Structures are given as structure tokens and as C-alpha cells.
Amino acid sequence: MKFSEKYLEKVKSLVKPVNHFETLAKDGFLNEYIKDFFYDKYMNDIEFRENVMIIQQEYSQEAVEEINNEYLAALSNELTNFIEKNEK
């Protein structure tokens, strides 16, 4: 049996490797896994941290408190800078 090129392209677009972090995020265990095995990297490598946060946002079934805290801290920092610049 020979498949059409269109069908093969569709299958290729749907098939992708399984990402361990995505699976853990879906199951709600990514935060614990990162804390146990990648804590130093998560705290010191900004790119890694951002990638983990993106995966959590895309795949977690529930809101992730750590991400909310990160956003609130960043928003607070930006508002503080805004207020300080406008007070001058």
C-alpha cells in the first residue's frame, strides 16, 4: 500500500518525540521533579527556567503557584520602577 504525500506530511506533523518535562507537567509532578533534580540549574539558568515555565503553562492541568508568584514579582518590580521614574 502506498500513501499519498499529503497523508505522509500530515502524519509527520503529528508525530513528535515525547518530552519528559511535558509528561510530568501534564501529571502535575514537574515542580517536584525540578526541585529534586534540577534545582540549581532552575535557579541559575534563566533560559532553562523560562523553558520550564513555558512547559508548565502549556501542559499543566492546574494553575502553578510558582509561575503566578514569578509574574507577580515581575509586575511588582515593573510598577515600582514606573512609580520611581514618574516621581522624579
Buried (B, 14 or more C-beta within 10 A) or exposed (E): EEEEEEEEEEEEEEEEEEEEBBEBBBEBEBBEBBEEEBEEEBEEEEEBBEEBBEBBEEBBEEEBEBBEEBEEEEEEEEEEEEEEEEEE
